[in-house]
Amino acid sequence: MKVHHVAITVNNLKESVNFYTQILGFEIAQKFAREDMGAYATFVKLNDFQIELWQFRDMKENSNSLNNIKVKGIRHIAFEVENLNETISKLIDKGLKFSEPKLGASGHNYSFTTDPNGVALEFYEK
């Protein structure tokens, strides 16, 4: 068994697809609509990992934030990187803001940013 994808409901599908493809280097794998749900979706992929981005006509706000670990659903998506400081530097040049890198209990360095919808993205040094 392996993970096929993670689904995220977004505020603006075009903005989110641009973020994941232009900033993080994903590629578009598939686009589709679900008129019965009032929704549009796009799969973006990076190597063997996919994120399914959904935009619905009827959106509900949530209170997910970097400071709130007690949330239902996705807490964050983690990306493994070879060099955390180098990765952060490249992404800061593309307009992202990061938390101060820290040494985690796992013994590895990490830092957080968010996508355009406030979904927490962790960058975890291998």
N, C-alpha and C positions, 0 to 999 in steps of 0.2 A: 504494500500500500504506500502511496505517496500523496502529498497535498497537491491538488490540482489548481486551486485558486483561492483568493480571499476576495470577498465582495465588499465594496464601500459605496454607500449612498452619498452622492455629492450634490452641491448646490448648483454647479455649472459644469456640465459635462465637457464642453469644449475647453474651458480653462483647465480642468483636471487632466484631460488627455494631453494637452500641451505641456503641463507641468511634468507628468510622468515620462513623456517622450523627449521633450526638449531639454529639461533640467536633469532628469535621472537616467536617461538613455534607454528607456523601454521602447518597444516598437508595437504598433497596433497589430493585433492578431485577428480581431473580428469585431464587427459592429452589427447591432440588431435593434429592433424596436419591439416593444410589447404593448400594442395599442390597448389590449384588454386591461392592462395595468396602468396605462397612461405613463409609460416609461420608455426611455432610450438607454442603451447600454453599449459599452465598448470594453473588450478585453484588451489589456496591454500586457506584454510579456517581456521578461528579461531572463535570458537563458531558459531554464525549465520552470520559472516561476511566473504566475499570471495574477493580475489583479483585475477584477470585474468591476468597472465603474458604472454606477446607475444614477440616472437623474429621473425623478418622478415629478409629475405636474403638481401633486399634493405633497408638499414637503413639511416635515415636522422638525422643530428645533431639538437639539440634544445638548447636554451640558458636559460633553467630553472636553477635557483640558489636560495639559501636561501635568498639572498639579493634582489631578484627581485620579488615583490609581483604582479607586473603588467604582468602576463603571462596568455595566453589563456589555457584552459584546467585545469588539476588538479594543484592546488597550493600546497597542502599537504594532507597527510592522518593523521588523529589524532587518537591516542590510549588513552583511558581513563585508568588511573592507580590509585590505592589506595594511594601509597606513591611514589612521584616523585623521591626523592633523593635515595631511596632504589632501584627503577627500574633503574635509571641512573647508579648507582654503579654496579649493576649486568651486565648491557649491556656494560659498559666501560671495565669490566673484559673480555668480549667477543670481544673486539677490536673496539668498536664504539667510536666516538667522539661526544660530545654534545655542543650546545650553552649554555651559562650561564643561569641557570634557572631564570625566571622572573615572577612577578605577573602581570597577564594580566588584561585588562579592564573588563573582565568578573568576576574578583575577584578570579580567580584560577591560580595556578602556572603552568608553562609550560616550555618546553625545546625542541629544535629541533636537529635531526641528519638526515642522509640521508641513503638511501639504496645504493647498489652498482652502480646504474644508476644515482644517483644524485637526486632521487625523495625525496622531503622533508617529513620527518616523525616527527610529533609532538607528544610528550608525555605530556598529560594533566591530572593534578591531580584532582581527583574527589572531 
